[in-house]
C-alpha cells in the first residue's frame, strides 16, 4: 500500500470529519471557468462551517491545510450566496500548488478536519490507490463529493432499511455471492421507488448509478450486521485481528470488482441486447463484454461491423490500457467507467488508441469541455449496439 494512501486513510479514520471527491476539469480551470479552487458540494458544508450558507450572503473561513504530510497552505473556504451563485469552494493555495493542474483531473482529493482551523489534505493519483481508499471506507466511486461515513454509520433511508432487513433475514449464506447482492440491490431500489423497465430504457445512465449506490449501502448494511459481534469481542492475538481485517477488505474488493459488470449486464438484458461476458478470446484473454456473442466473434473476420467490445472499469486513469489487447478482432474499443474526469492528454491518448470512453451522463461535465462530444453516455452506447443487432 502506498505511503500517501496509508496516511490518507489514517487521517480520515482519526479525523473529526472527512471528505473526498474527484478533481474535475472545472476545479482546475480546464473548462475556462474563472472560479479558482476546488468546488465542494453543498451537502458537505459541515466540513468547514457549523451551519450551511444562506442565499443572499457570502461567508468564509480561513484554515491551514497540511498536504501529503509535507507542506502547508493557508487556505480559504468560502460560500458564494450573492446573486445567482450558490456554491462552496476551497481556495487560496499559493503559487506553485501542485494539485490544481490539468493533469490532476481524475485524481481523488481527500480532506480531513483535525480541529476547528487545522486540516490535512491528500491527493491520490493511481487507480489502485483510489480504489483501495474506497474499499477502506466501504464506499463507491458514485459516493464521492460528500462527507465520508464513519464505519458505524449507514446512510440508509427508512424505506430502504426495511427491505435491507428483510433481505438479510432471508439470507442462507453468511455473505451472498456478488451477482445475488447486485440483483437484490436492484430489486430493492426498483420496489422502493416503484420503477419499471421503462425507466431503464429511458434513463440507463441514471439507473446504473442508483443501482450501484444502493448495492454499496446494502453491502455495508450486511457487513455491519455480520461483523458487529466479532469486532466487539476482544481478539486473542494480533494475527487473528489481521486475519479478520483482511477477510473484510478482500470481500470488499471482490464485490466491488464485479458489481459494475452485473449492473451493466442487467441494462443489456432490459434493452434486449445480445452479449457474452467474461469469455475467452485470444490467449485466453477475458473481455468484460463482447456483442453480439462469442460465437459470432470467432465466426466473423477482424474488423467486422457486427462486433462491439465493451470494457468496464470503475476507475480508468491507468487501467484503460489493459483493454487494448483483449479482443484482437475488434480494433475499436469502448470503455465504460465511473471515473469522474481524466486529463485531456489521457483522453487524446485513448482516442489515438481507438478507445471511446463511455460514462454516466451526469459525469461528462467532470471532463475537459473540448472532449465532451467525444465521450459517450451509456444510453448512446446501448442505442448504438441495439441498432447493430436489428
C-alpha positions, 0 to 999 in steps of 0.5 A: 500500500502506498505511503500517501494512501496509508496516511490518507486513510489514517487521517480520515479514520482519526479525523473529526470529519472527512471528505473526498471527491474527484478533481474535475476539469472545472476545479482546475480551470480546464473548462475556462471557468474563472472560479479558482479552487476546488468546488465542494458540494453543498451537502458537505458544508459541515466540513468547514462551517457549523451551519450551511450558507444562506442565499443572499450572503457570502461567508468564509473561513480561513484554515491551514491545510497540511498536504501529503504530510509535507507542506502547508497552505493557508487556505480559504473556504468560502460560500458564494450566496450573492446573486445567482451563485450558490456554491462552496469552494476551497481556495487560496493555495499559493503559487506553485500548488501542485494539485490544481493542474490539468493533469490532476483531473481524475485524481481523488482529493481527500480532506480531513478536519483535525480541529476547528482551523487545522486540516490535512489534505491528500491527493491520490493519483493511481487507480489502485490507490483510489480504489483501495481508499474506497474499499477502506471506507466501504464506499463507491466511486458514485459516493464521492463529493460528500462527507465520508461515513464513519464505519458505524454509520449507514446512510440508509433511508427508512424505506430502504432499511426495511427491505435491507432487513428483510433481505438479510433475514432471508439470507442462507449464506453468511455473505451472498455471492456478488451477482445475488447482492447486485440483483437484490440491490436492484430489486430493492431500489426498483420496489422502493421507488416503484420503477419499471423497465421503462425507466431503464430504457429511458434513463440507463445512465441514471439507473446504473448509478442508483443501482450501484449506490444502493448495492454499496449501502446494502453491502455495508448494511450486511457487513455491519450486521455480520461483523458487529459481534466479532469486532466487539469481542476482544481478539486473542492475538494480533494475527487473528485481528489481521486475519479478520481485517483482511477477510473484510477488505478482500470481500470488499474488493471482490464485490466491488470488482464485479458489481459494475459488470452485473449492473451493466449486464442487467441494462443489456438484458432490459434493452434486449441486447445480445452479449457474452461476458467474461469469455475467452478470446485470444490467449485466453484473454477475458473481455468484460463484454463482447456483442453480439456473442462469442460465437459470432466473434470467432465466426466473423473476420477482424474488423467486422461491423457486427462486433462491439467490445465493451470494457468496464472499469470503475476507475480508468486513469491507468487501467484503460490500457489493459483493454487494448489487447483483449479482443484482437478482432475488434480494433475499436474499443469502448470503455465504460467507467465511473471515473469522474474526469481524466486529463485531456492528454489521457483522453487524446491518448485513448482516442489515438488508441481507438478507445471511446470512453463511455460514462454516466451522463451526469459525469461528462461535465467532470471532463475537459469541455473540448472532449465532451462530444467525444465521450459517450453516455451509456444510453448512446452506447446501448442505442448504438449496439441495439441498432447493430443487432436489428 
